Amino acid sequence: DESDTSIVVETAREMNDANWRAAINKYQRDREKENAKYRQDLMQYIPESKITPTDIDKVRLWEEQGKRCLYTSRNITISQLLNHEFEIEHTIPRSISFDDSLANKTICDTAFNGYKNNRFPSELSEHEAILQNIKQWIDKIKSLEKQITTQRNNSKSAATKEEKDRAITNRHVLEMELSYWRDKVSRFTVKKEEWKDSFRNNQLNDTRIITKYAYHFLKTVFGDVTVQRGEMTANFRKALGIQSLEEKKKRDLHSHHAIDATMLTLVPVAAKRDKMLELFYKIQEKEKQNEDTTWLRQELSKEIGSCGLGGNISEVARFIENN
């Protein structure tokens, strides 16, 4: 009976436009080339077989920050970067933001990270100095805005369709870069009381997009239709132990679609989901500070158990891949 069927729709980037697809592909290729360069650089210090995605992220963030700590203004050598004197921290604490994207990551003096703890950059007494250290990012944003205007004008004055499409694609690539840098800067300027409204608005925007195109249609057929953000599903997969923190989704195997679909059936109602993710992120934050996480792990296990999920839930991905 359709009225008893629950439907979960996972949101994804709109890719119906050919120029958008071309821009996304170019943006991803450029990042892959950069990652390959970072890997080559790391091979001078680490055996290739031991280089992890986190190592590559550390080098990317290090380069973005001008090879210095934004919080303490200390210059960072590659050896300091790799010997744990400096580490990746979440600019907005992950237990608050639920955000593990590069836009929310910073290379930070390990000792200072312990002092920062779960505070926002704007709550720190060093905030004015921090803003001075990200001035290069603000200048980059202004430069990107000018380049976008140029490409917009180029598309309007283009003599051929090829020239117009090229200008539009270039503009989309620049807009993705602009979005990234604006996002990074906002993490250092936003006040804690403003963050909740900002986070809620992002959630609402995602919901509005999927509602516009699919939600109402599905509701005419099925009784229970909900929307789930793709990023949230990925985080929940790790919280349940179905995917390790370092592991990347195996997109070369078609089974990843079945795993994603299965995950969507396991995600509980929003309040319980957010409680589980909050505990999961707090565990990671405490572990980085070498603090005891026994109680938090027990609480997370209780929350997982209260959802009726079996003890072998972490084996779901392996079972699907093997069958």
C-alpha positions as CSV (number, residue, x, y, z in Angstrom):
1,D,0.0,0.0,0.0
2,E,1.5,3.3,-1.2
3,S,0.1,5.1,1.9
4,D,2.2,3.0,4.2
5,T,5.4,3.4,2.1
6,S,8.1,5.8,3.3
7,I,10.2,7.5,0.7
8,V,13.5,9.3,1.4
9,V,15.0,11.5,-1.3
10,E,18.7,12.4,-1.1
11,T,19.5,15.9,-2.4
12,A,22.4,16.3,-4.9
13,R,23.8,19.1,-7.0
14,E,21.7,20.2,-10.0
15,M,23.4,18.9,-13.1
16,N,20.9,19.3,-15.9
17,D,22.8,22.1,-17.5
18,A,25.6,21.2,-19.9
19,N,27.8,24.1,-19.0
20,W,27.3,23.3,-15.3
21,R,28.4,19.7,-16.0
22,A,31.4,20.9,-17.9
23,A,32.3,23.3,-15.1
24,I,32.0,20.7,-12.4
25,N,34.2,18.3,-14.4
26,K,36.8,21.0,-14.9
27,Y,36.7,22.0,-11.2
28,Q,37.1,18.4,-10.2
29,R,40.0,17.7,-12.7
30,D,41.8,20.8,-11.4
31,R,41.5,19.6,-7.8
32,E,42.7,16.1,-8.9
33,K,45.8,17.6,-10.6
34,E,46.5,19.6,-7.4
35,N,46.2,16.5,-5.3
36,A,48.6,14.6,-7.6
37,K,51.1,17.4,-7.1
38,Y,50.7,17.4,-3.3
39,R,51.2,13.6,-3.4
40,Q,54.4,14.0,-5.4
41,D,55.6,16.6,-2.9
42,L,54.8,14.3,0.0
43,M,56.7,11.4,-1.5
44,Q,59.9,13.2,-0.6
45,Y,59.0,12.7,3.0
46,I,56.6,9.7,3.2
47,P,56.6,6.4,1.3
48,E,53.8,6.6,-1.3
49,S,52.0,3.6,0.1
50,K,51.7,5.4,3.5
51,I,50.3,8.7,2.1
52,T,46.7,9.1,3.2
53,P,43.9,11.5,2.0
54,T,44.3,13.4,5.3
55,D,48.0,14.0,4.4
56,I,47.0,15.4,1.1
57,D,44.4,17.6,2.8
58,K,47.0,18.9,5.2
59,V,49.3,20.0,2.4
60,R,46.4,21.7,0.5
61,L,45.3,23.6,3.7
62,W,48.9,24.5,4.4
63,E,49.3,26.0,1.0
64,E,46.0,27.8,1.3
65,Q,47.1,29.4,4.5
66,G,50.4,30.6,3.2
67,K,52.2,28.0,5.2
68,R,51.5,29.5,8.5
69,C,49.0,29.1,11.4
70,L,46.1,31.5,11.1
71,Y,45.6,31.5,14.9
72,T,49.2,32.0,16.1
73,S,50.8,33.5,13.0
74,R,53.6,30.9,13.3
75,N,55.3,29.9,10.0
76,I,55.0,26.2,9.4
77,T,57.7,24.0,7.8
78,I,56.8,20.8,6.0
79,S,58.5,18.8,8.7
80,Q,56.4,20.5,11.4
81,L,53.3,19.9,9.3
82,L,54.0,16.1,9.2
83,N,55.2,15.5,12.7
84,H,52.0,16.5,14.4
85,E,53.3,19.8,15.8
86,F,50.4,21.2,13.7
87,E,47.1,19.4,12.9
88,I,43.8,19.8,11.1
89,E,41.1,21.3,13.2
90,H,37.5,22.1,12.5
91,T,37.1,25.9,12.3
92,I,33.5,25.7,13.5
93,P,33.5,22.7,15.9
94,R,32.1,19.7,14.2
95,S,29.9,18.8,17.1
96,I,28.1,22.1,16.3
97,S,28.4,22.4,12.5
98,F,28.3,18.7,11.5
99,D,30.7,19.9,8.8
100,D,33.8,17.9,7.8
101,S,34.3,19.7,4.5
102,L,37.7,21.4,3.6
103,A,35.9,24.8,3.9
104,N,35.6,24.0,7.7
105,K,39.2,22.8,8.2
106,T,42.3,24.7,9.2
107,I,45.9,23.8,9.9
108,C,46.4,24.8,13.5
109,D,49.2,24.7,16.1
110,T,48.3,21.5,18.1
111,A,48.8,23.2,21.4
112,F,46.6,26.2,20.4
113,N,43.9,23.8,19.2
114,G,43.6,22.4,22.8
115,Y,43.2,26.0,24.0
116,K,40.6,26.8,21.3
117,N,38.7,23.7,22.2
118,N,35.0,24.1,21.0
119,R,35.1,27.8,20.5
120,F,34.4,29.8,17.3
121,P,37.3,31.9,16.0
122,S,35.1,35.0,16.7
123,E,35.1,34.0,20.4
124,L,38.9,34.1,20.7
125,S,40.8,37.0,22.2
126,E,43.1,36.6,19.1
127,H,40.3,37.3,16.7
128,E,41.6,40.6,15.3
129,A,45.0,39.1,14.5
130,I,43.2,36.1,12.9
131,L,41.2,38.4,10.6
132,Q,44.5,40.0,9.5
133,N,45.9,36.6,8.7
134,I,42.9,35.8,6.3
135,K,43.2,39.1,4.5
136,Q,44.8,37.3,1.6
137,W,41.6,35.3,1.3
138,I,39.4,38.4,1.2
139,D,41.6,39.8,-1.5
140,K,41.2,36.5,-3.4
141,I,37.4,36.8,-3.1
142,K,37.5,40.4,-4.6
143,S,39.7,39.1,-7.5
144,L,37.3,36.2,-8.2
145,E,34.3,38.6,-8.2
146,K,36.0,40.7,-10.9
147,Q,36.9,37.7,-13.0
148,I,33.3,36.5,-12.8
149,T,32.1,39.9,-14.0
150,T,34.5,39.7,-16.9
151,Q,33.3,36.2,-18.0
152,R,29.7,37.3,-17.7
153,N,30.4,40.2,-20.1
154,N,32.3,37.8,-22.4
155,S,29.3,35.5,-22.6
156,K,27.0,38.5,-23.5
157,S,29.4,39.7,-26.2
158,A,30.4,36.3,-27.6
159,A,30.2,36.0,-31.4
160,T,29.6,32.2,-31.5
161,K,27.8,29.6,-29.3
162,E,31.2,28.0,-28.6
163,E,32.6,31.2,-27.2
164,K,29.4,31.8,-25.2
165,D,29.5,28.3,-23.7
166,R,33.2,28.6,-22.9
167,A,32.6,31.9,-21.1
168,I,29.6,30.5,-19.1
169,T,31.6,27.4,-18.1
170,N,34.5,29.5,-17.0
171,R,32.1,31.7,-15.0
172,H,30.7,28.6,-13.3
173,V,34.2,27.4,-12.3
174,L,35.0,30.8,-10.9
175,E,31.7,30.8,-9.0
176,M,32.5,27.5,-7.4
177,E,35.9,28.8,-6.3
178,L,34.3,32.0,-5.0
179,S,31.7,29.9,-3.0
180,Y,34.5,27.9,-1.4
181,W,36.5,31.0,-0.4
182,R,33.5,32.9,0.9
183,D,32.6,29.8,2.9
184,K,36.1,29.6,4.4
185,V,36.2,33.3,5.3
186,S,32.7,33.1,6.9
187,R,33.9,30.5,9.4
188,F,36.3,33.0,10.8
189,T,33.9,36.0,10.9
190,V,30.6,34.5,12.0
191,K,29.4,34.8,15.6
192,K,28.2,31.7,17.4
193,E,24.7,33.2,17.8
194,E,24.5,33.8,14.1
195,W,25.7,30.4,13.1
196,K,22.5,28.5,14.0
197,D,20.4,30.8,11.8
198,S,22.9,30.4,9.0
199,F,23.0,26.6,9.3
200,R,19.2,26.5,9.5
201,N,18.9,28.6,6.3
202,N,21.2,26.3,4.4
203,Q,19.0,23.3,5.4
204,L,15.9,25.2,4.3
205,N,17.4,26.1,0.9
206,D,18.3,22.4,0.2
207,T,14.8,21.4,1.2
208,R,13.2,24.1,-1.0
209,I,15.1,22.9,-4.0
210,I,14.1,19.3,-3.7
211,T,10.5,20.2,-2.7
212,K,10.2,22.3,-5.9
213,Y,11.1,19.4,-8.2
214,A,10.1,16.2,-6.5
215,Y,8.5,16.4,-3.1
216,H,5.0,17.4,-4.0
217,F,4.8,14.9,-6.8
218,L,5.9,12.0,-4.6
219,K,3.4,13.1,-1.9
220,T,0.6,12.5,-4.3
221,V,1.5,8.8,-4.5
222,F,3.2,8.0,-1.1
223,G,2.1,8.9,2.4
224,D,5.5,9.6,4.0
225,V,8.1,11.5,2.0
226,T,11.2,13.1,3.6
227,V,14.4,14.8,2.4
228,Q,17.9,13.8,3.4
229,R,21.1,15.8,2.5
230,G,23.7,13.7,0.8
231,E,26.5,15.1,3.1
232,M,24.5,14.1,6.2
233,T,24.0,10.6,4.9
234,A,27.8,10.2,4.4
235,N,28.5,11.4,7.9
236,F,25.9,9.0,9.3
237,R,27.5,6.2,7.5
238,K,30.7,6.8,9.4
239,A,28.9,7.3,12.7
240,L,27.5,3.8,12.4
241,G,30.9,2.3,11.5
242,I,29.8,1.3,8.0
243,Q,32.6,3.5,6.6
244,S,35.9,4.4,8.3
245,L,36.9,8.0,8.8
246,E,39.7,7.8,6.2
247,E,37.9,5.6,3.7
248,K,36.5,7.1,0.5
249,K,33.3,5.9,-1.1
250,K,34.1,3.2,-3.7
251,R,32.5,4.9,-6.7
252,D,34.1,2.4,-9.1
253,L,31.8,-0.3,-7.7
254,H,28.1,0.0,-8.6
255,S,27.3,-1.5,-5.3
256,H,27.8,2.0,-3.7
257,H,24.3,2.9,-5.0
258,A,22.8,0.0,-3.1
259,I,24.8,1.0,0.0
260,D,23.6,4.6,-0.2
261,A,19.9,3.4,-0.7
262,T,20.3,1.1,2.3
263,M,21.7,4.0,4.4
264,L,18.8,6.2,3.6
265,T,16.5,3.5,5.1
266,L,18.6,3.5,8.3
267,V,18.7,7.2,9.0
268,P,16.3,8.0,11.9
269,V,14.1,11.1,12.4
270,A,16.1,14.4,12.3
271,A,16.2,14.9,16.1
272,K,17.6,11.4,16.8
273,R,19.9,11.6,13.8
274,D,21.4,14.9,14.9
275,K,21.8,13.6,18.5
276,M,23.8,10.6,17.2
277,L,26.0,12.8,14.9
278,E,26.6,15.3,17.7
279,L,27.9,12.4,19.9
280,F,30.0,11.0,17.1
281,Y,31.7,14.3,16.4
282,K,32.3,15.0,20.1
283,I,34.0,11.6,20.4
284,Q,36.4,12.6,17.6
285,E,37.0,16.0,19.2
286,K,37.8,14.4,22.6
287,E,40.0,11.8,21.1
288,K,42.1,14.5,19.4
289,Q,42.7,16.0,22.9
290,N,43.5,12.5,24.2
291,E,40.5,12.7,26.5
292,D,38.4,9.8,27.7
293,T,35.4,9.0,25.4
294,T,34.0,6.0,27.2
295,W,30.8,7.7,28.3
296,L,30.2,9.3,24.9
297,R,30.7,6.0,23.1
298,Q,28.2,4.3,25.5
299,E,25.7,7.1,24.8
300,L,26.2,6.7,21.0
301,S,25.7,2.9,21.3
302,K,22.5,3.5,23.3
303,E,21.2,5.9,20.6
304,I,22.0,3.4,17.8
305,G,20.3,0.6,19.8
306,S,17.2,2.7,20.4
307,C,16.8,2.9,16.6
308,G,16.4,-0.9,16.4
309,L,19.6,-1.3,14.4
310,G,21.3,-4.7,14.8
311,G,24.7,-5.3,16.3
312,N,26.2,-6.1,12.9
313,I,25.1,-2.9,11.3
314,S,28.8,-2.0,10.4
315,E,28.9,-5.1,8.1
316,V,26.2,-3.8,5.8
317,A,28.5,-2.4,3.1
318,R,30.7,-5.6,3.1
319,F,27.5,-7.8,2.8
320,I,26.2,-5.8,-0.2
321,E,29.6,-5.7,-2.0
322,N,30.0,-9.5,-1.6
323,N,26.5,-10.2,-2.9
